Amino acid sequence: MLRRLPLLAAAASLAIPGSASAQSTRLDLDRLTYAVVHGAAQQAVLATDADGRPLSFLLRIDKGKLLPPHGATGPVRLLTVLSGTLSWGDGASLDKAAERRFGPGSVIVIPAEGGEHWAAARDGDVLLQVVLVRDGALSPAAAAQVAR
C-alpha cells in the first residue's frame, strides 16, 4: 500500500486545476482595467504586492500625448518599451530638444530619488511595461550600467 501512495498522489494532482499541468495564459490587454494617469496615459496594473501596491503595470500613451514632468520619488522603476517609439526626457522642466527616443525592447532605469522625467508619444501610440523594484535591488550587471 505504501508503494501506491506516490502514484495516487501523482494521479490526484492531475485532476486538480492549477496543478503541475497548468498552462500559460496570454492576457487580453483590451480586457484589463485602465485608469488615466498624469492626465495623458492609461495605466493597467498587472501585479501588486501584499499591501496592494502596484509591482508591475502597463502604460498606454496615445499618439500626440505628453506626460508632463513627474516622478521625483518612489522605488526604482524599470520601464520597457513594448511597442511604438517613446520620446523621453529627464528633469523637472520640459525640453523637447533634450528628448531621447527609445524603440521596442528598450529598457530604461528610473532612479528612486531625483528621477523626474517626462514622456511623449510623438510619432504613434506607445505601450510600456513598468516594473517597480520596491524591496529588491538591481542585478549587479544592471546596477553597473546605472552607476556610469
C-alpha positions, 0 to 999 in steps of 0.5 A: 500500500505504501508503494501506491501512495506516490502514484495516487498522489501523482494521479490526484494532482492531475485532476486538480486545476492549477496543478503541475499541468497548468498552462500559460495564459496570454492576457487580453490587454483590451480586457484589463482595467485602465485608469488615466494617469498624469492626465495623458496615459492609461495605466493597467496594473498587472501585479501588486504586492501584499499591501496592494501596491502596484509591482508591475503595470502597463502604460498606454500613451496615445499618439500626440500625448505628453506626460508632463514632468513627474516622478521625483520619488518612489522605488526604482522603476524599470520601464520597457518599451513594448511597442511604438517609439517613446520620446523621453526626457529627464528633469523637472522642466520640459525640453523637447530638444533634450528628448531621447527616443527609445524603440521596442525592447528598450529598457530604461532605469528610473532612479528612486530619488531625483528621477523626474522625467517626462514622456511623449508619444510623438510619432504613434501610440506607445505601450510600456511595461513598468516594473517597480523594484520596491524591496529588491535591488538591481542585478549587479550587471544592471546596477553597473550600467546605472552607476556610469 
